[in-house]
Amino acid sequence: MSPTGAHNLWVIWASYLVGLLLSVAPMPSFMEVGRPLWLAMCVTYWILALPHRVSMTVIWLLGLAMDVLYGVLLGQHALTLTLIAFLVMSLQQRIRVFPPWQQSLVILVVFGLAQLVQLWLNALTGNRPPTLAFLLPALVSALLWPWVFTALRGLRLRLNVN
């Protein structure tokens, strides 16, 4: 057993908490439509870095927490976050070897699919957006991915999270 005992797993939970807080942090109204998928980026990073430390149950519960924070249909974000996690886990061995800029292209597709599912769920509940702006969060998240990846990787290496 290593001297750290818990292997600094609190860092993973702290990043999830920061992702949840950034997901509901106030933004100017013109930027609200392109709000990055912060929690999804945190989950994606930890799946790529330490897949054995990520649980689908925890991801589902984080999605439910997001539903409660946004005040939407219970299970809506849980479903899309679980879909993102499943797709990233399925492609984890391939994505992991790509440099961050190529990973962001894969993330654009995965997050775009999740946003399409979100649009479908919004249409079922009668809250359908009139434009293609629903894909903007996936694009913004893909553009931010190299910086999020670098920041979380530096944190993981400095604090020896394993």
C-alpha positions in Angstrom: 0.0 0.0 0.0 1.3 3.4 -0.9 2.0 6.0 1.8 -0.8 8.3 0.6 -3.4 5.7 1.5 -6.3 7.1 -0.4 -4.2 7.9 -3.5 -5.5 11.5 -3.4 -8.9 10.5 -4.7 -10.4 13.7 -3.3 -8.9 15.5 -6.3 -11.3 13.6 -8.6 -14.3 14.5 -6.4 -13.1 18.1 -6.1 -12.9 18.4 -9.9 -16.5 17.0 -10.2 -17.6 19.6 -7.7 -15.9 22.4 -9.6 -17.4 21.1 -12.8 -20.9 21.2 -11.2 -20.3 24.7 -9.9 -19.0 26.0 -13.2 -22.1 24.5 -14.9 -24.4 26.8 -13.0 -22.1 29.8 -12.5 -23.7 33.0 -13.7 -22.7 34.1 -17.2 -23.7 37.0 -19.4 -26.9 36.3 -21.3 -25.2 36.4 -24.7 -22.7 33.7 -23.6 -25.3 31.5 -21.9 -26.1 29.6 -25.2 -22.5 28.5 -25.5 -21.9 27.4 -21.9 -19.2 24.7 -21.9 -20.0 21.3 -20.6 -17.7 21.5 -17.7 -18.8 18.4 -15.8 -18.7 16.3 -19.0 -15.1 17.5 -19.6 -14.1 16.6 -16.0 -15.7 13.2 -16.4 -14.0 12.7 -19.8 -10.6 13.5 -18.5 -10.8 11.1 -15.5 -12.1 8.3 -17.8 -9.1 8.9 -20.1 -6.6 9.2 -17.3 -7.8 6.7 -14.7 -10.7 4.6 -16.1 -10.6 2.3 -13.1 -11.5 5.2 -10.8 -14.6 6.2 -12.6 -18.0 4.6 -11.9 -21.1 4.8 -14.1 -23.2 4.9 -10.9 -21.3 8.0 -9.8 -21.7 9.6 -13.2 -25.4 8.9 -13.1 -25.6 10.5 -9.7 -23.6 13.5 -10.9 -26.1 13.9 -13.8 -29.0 13.7 -11.3 -27.3 16.5 -9.3 -27.1 18.5 -12.5 -30.8 18.0 -13.1 -31.5 19.3 -9.6 -29.3 22.3 -10.1 -30.8 23.2 -13.4 -34.4 22.3 -12.3 -35.1 20.2 -15.4 -36.7 16.8 -15.9 -35.1 14.4 -13.5 -32.8 12.1 -15.4 -32.3 14.3 -18.4 -28.7 15.3 -17.8 -28.0 12.0 -16.1 -28.8 10.2 -19.4 -26.6 12.5 -21.5 -23.7 12.4 -19.0 -23.9 8.6 -18.9 -24.0 8.5 -22.7 -20.9 10.6 -22.8 -19.1 8.4 -20.3 -20.1 5.2 -22.1 -18.8 6.5 -25.5 -15.6 7.8 -24.0 -15.1 4.5 -22.1 -15.7 2.6 -25.3 -13.1 4.7 -27.2 -10.7 5.2 -24.3 -7.8 3.1 -25.6 -7.9 5.0 -28.9 -8.5 8.5 -27.6 -5.8 8.2 -25.0 -3.0 8.0 -27.5 -4.1 11.1 -29.4 -2.6 14.5 -28.6 -5.1 16.9 -27.0 -5.9 18.8 -30.2 -7.0 15.5 -31.8 -8.8 14.4 -28.7 -10.8 17.6 -28.9 -12.1 16.5 -32.4 -13.4 13.2 -30.9 -14.9 15.1 -28.0 -16.7 17.4 -30.4 -18.4 14.4 -31.9 -19.2 12.7 -28.6 -20.5 15.9 -27.0 -22.4 16.8 -30.2 -24.2 13.4 -30.0 -25.0 14.1 -26.4 -26.4 17.5 -27.3 -28.6 15.8 -29.9 -30.0 13.5 -27.3 -30.5 16.6 -25.1 -32.4 18.3 -28.0 -34.5 15.2 -28.4 -35.4 15.1 -24.7 -36.2 18.8 -24.8 -38.5 18.2 -27.8 -40.3 15.5 -25.9 -40.9 17.8 -23.0 -41.9 20.7 -25.2 -38.9 22.9 -24.7 -37.4 22.7 -28.2 -34.9 25.4 -29.2 -35.6 27.0 -32.6 -32.0 27.1 -33.9 -28.9 24.9 -34.3 -27.3 26.8 -31.3 -27.8 23.7 -29.2 -24.5 22.4 -30.7 -22.6 25.4 -29.5 -21.7 24.0 -26.1 -20.1 21.0 -27.8 -18.0 23.2 -30.0 -17.0 25.5 -27.1 -16.1 22.5 -24.9 -14.0 21.0 -27.7 -12.1 24.3 -28.1 -11.5 24.4 -24.3 -10.5 20.7 -24.1 -6.7 21.2 -24.5 -6.6 23.6 -21.6 -8.8 21.6 -19.4 -6.8 18.5 -20.2 -3.5 20.3 -19.5 -4.8 21.7 -16.2 -6.2 18.4 -14.9 -3.2 16.5 -16.0 -0.8 18.8 -14.2 -3.0 18.6 -11.1 -3.1 14.8 -11.3 0.7 14.5 -11.7 1.5 17.1 -9.0 -0.8 15.5 -6.5 0.1 11.9 -7.6 -3.5 10.9 -8.1 -3.7 7.2 -9.1 
